[in-house]
Amino acid sequence: MLALSVATTLVALPVAGFAIGGVLDHFVTRNIDARLGDRLRLLRAVVREDGTIDRALLDRSGLATAIGADAVWRIDTPGGTVGVGLPILDAVPARGPPGRPERGPPPGWGPGFGAPFDLTLPDATRVHGLMLDLPGDGGRVAVAVPRRQIDQPLRGAMLPMLLTLAIVAVVLAVATLVQLRLGLRPLRALRDRVAAVRGGAAADVPEDQPDELRPLAIELNALVRDNAAALATARASAANLAHALKTPVATLAIELGNDARASQVARIDATIRHHLARARGGTVDRRAATALQPAVEGLVAVVAALHRDRGLTIGTDVPALSVAVDAADLDELVGNLIDNAARHARSRVRLSAAVERGMAVLTVSDDGPGIAAADRVRATDPGVRLDERGDGHGFGLAIVRDLAALYGGGLTLGEADGGGLIATVTLPLSREAGSGIAGY
């Protein structure tokens, strides 16, 4: 907004300067024309009705003084020609240069006022003058003065005017800056409050705002309430589903007893209890601290066992990092990534982790067919399966994306070196880990 105001000022001031310059040119030229009109009338007076020149009247010293030593003039009549400095008047344009509007006479002048013209004399002197056609075939009378009599006052006036406009531009820029700073202060406060609501530090935004912002604050609070209601409904649905599954799973675990499959049922039961607890809690625990390396190694062992008959190689390069993610959420997130890579890989899956810009970055790549760039965004939508082979349901990458976003991270998909898919997940470091890499 400040840049727009400055740009508008920078455009408006030159336009104003050009307009003022035009007004000054018109004013100065009109004053010069008024004085030239007086001289033209004196010259007209020496031409008799029969077109001859009254040389006795012309030779009077008073007339020469009245015309002025700086003026050039000429009288062309059938009865003779006389003048000082001006060429033959037939070569003088009757109405000035093309495209220049003809000015009317100064105040107090009636019909017969001369037409203005501009001319360059043989000695390169530029002059401005008036010319009058005499009645009938009586000839022409013209008088002119050097153009500098117009240009010098204009230059003398334009320099202070340009300086004044520059000062006005600076004052306007400062005033605009101050106005924007003061005027946008309530908007900045509203922005900070919205950020606090988004971060969980505030429940709503104050509606005691300036008249221009009060409707926005009201709508923001309505949006917050609607989102809270929708989230509460979703959590209630998740809690109801988890609660409905908890009893059948517990019964199944009892019936299996010491069966080898009982461990998987126990894992299902733990997952259901976790999601039930989180749905009741209503938010994630941002103070959680989970070691990334043990979680990855445990999940790699499980997935490798599931794909033992394929000869799949799963390599890891995960340093000792601690992320601010709940352990069950981390297992679900990383487990879905490894499972997705293993199901599509031909022979190799690779996991690595590092710290970049204060975030843990986990990458999982495979040597499978990969995902076309045009389909990568759609691949993270719930229920979307780009490959109909296998027993997947199209929720794995969607779960990874949602869990990463829930903790303030994200998921991006790309092409791995040599082909295949590379999934990159960013997760927040735990407070202990973050303080340990403050100088990273």
Summary of the structure (lengths in Angstrom):
residues: 440
radius of gyration: 45.6
end to end distance: 36.8
largest distance: 144.0
contacts: 1227
relative contact order: 0.06
helix: 52%
strand: 17%
